[in-house]
Amino acid sequence: MKEWQSFDEIVRAKGMWLIDSNGYKMVDAVASMWCNVWGHSKQELVRAIATQSKKLQHSSMFNLTNEPAERLADKLVGISPGMYKVFYSDNGSSAMEISFKLAIQYWDNIGEKNKSKIACLENGYHGDTFGAMSVGYVPQFFGKFKKQLFSTIQFPVPNKYRIPKGYTYSDYQNYCLDKIEKQLSKDDKIAAFVMESGAQVAGGVVIYPKYFQKKISQICKKYNVLLVLDEIATGFGRLGSMVQYTEQKSIPDIVAYGKMLTGGYLTMAATLASKKIYDSFLGEFNDWKHLFHGHTYTGNPIAAAVALENLKLYQKYNLIKKIQKTSKVFERYYEEISKLESVGDIRHKGMLMGIELVTDKDKKTPIHPKKSINKIFFEEGKKHGIYLRTLGNIVMLVPPLAISENDLNLLLNRTIKTIRSAQKLF
Ligand SMILES: Cc1ncc(COP(=O)(O)O)c(C=O)c1O
């Protein structure tokens, strides 16, 4: 923390630009923590917030409902094949906590009292609350709380750049899938398999090989384990599809959205469940089958109104098509970025790129400077007019989804300049 005694104050933002109290502009390569879709100050979204605020700013979803939340639920179910009902919360971590509770209680509700274990992938990330830390265990982030976390069954993930010795990429995929299948076939206490959909983001931008998620989905079905997919960072176009699980040909029982749901304008997340899951919660009052879970801001009408407007804009501007086209701009920079002295690997899909920094390209040794990498990149990035963040030894490029080709070119050029000057400081 000593490194961060004072912060730059952002006072305004417009489009892709963050503007600090001195009027200095930085291009937002982080999309305000991966959630910004249209850039800042998008008038339609600002108007949607203002209009709804004048009608109803908040009530409660205990015994009541509200029109924007209802309409949004219909829209979310409409874009999510196999899903039936929506449970709202106000951040991604909570949406994941709800997904774990739904999955565990589903089995209890149908009389399977012992099915309560959670299986997941190593290095997944599902948020910072205790359940989310238990399931998405990243050792550097959560090691201090290990004793308090509940136990999970974790399986390795094939990361093409870091395949263990003696395996090809394809062998290692089979090894991981075999391990999952063996465990699920013999352990009937596993309630759910939880994973990020399409790629692990915070765990190092690990993009799954083709069919990996599909095969896990098939294994789950075969052994009667629920599949819970976390699309908080990867859905809504981040990886190039509106809903990543359809692209991955997988069939979840429960799925969570967050981040881009409101375009990055207000805090809202959603956990969707299939009819099978929902129906198991229907019972007489004394059956105690209902889910004891609720947040103050569950189903907030202003957040729902801006999410609805956001979804409308996805259609109006054909955003998913646009992302697929703009995303190709990243490819033009692969060669130039890979040639940089400290770059070991580039991983890219849709509007997400991870650039892994190493000290030795052959040995793939992660960089470990004395100052935090984050600090170096923040300072060097600022000099080049770009707000950049790293996660571990990985530079994350997660721009607003609607970024223009011009702005993306500018962002990538500034990233290259930043890596060049930063690598002198490692
Ligand atoms: C995949 C994934 N799940 C869950 C979360 C948690 O979301 P929140 O920060 O809104 O709690 C994140 C946040 O980065 C995430 O990347």
The ligand as a Gaussian input file, in Angstrom:
#p B3LYP/6-31G(d) Opt

LIG

0 1
 C      -15.117000     -13.980000     -13.919000
 C      -15.466000     -13.081000     -12.786000
 N      -16.408000     -13.459000     -11.922000
 C      -16.779000     -12.673000     -10.897000
 C      -16.188000     -11.449000     -10.686000
 C      -16.587000     -10.598000      -9.524000
 O      -17.322000      -9.497000      -9.909000
 P      -17.417000      -8.202000      -8.970000
 O      -16.072000      -7.562000      -8.995000
 O      -18.483000      -7.378000      -9.622000
 O      -17.792000      -8.669000      -7.617000
 C      -15.193000     -11.009000     -11.563000
 C      -14.546000      -9.714000     -11.377000
 O      -13.576000      -9.357000     -11.990000
 C      -14.810000     -11.851000     -12.643000
 O      -13.837000     -11.509000     -13.492000

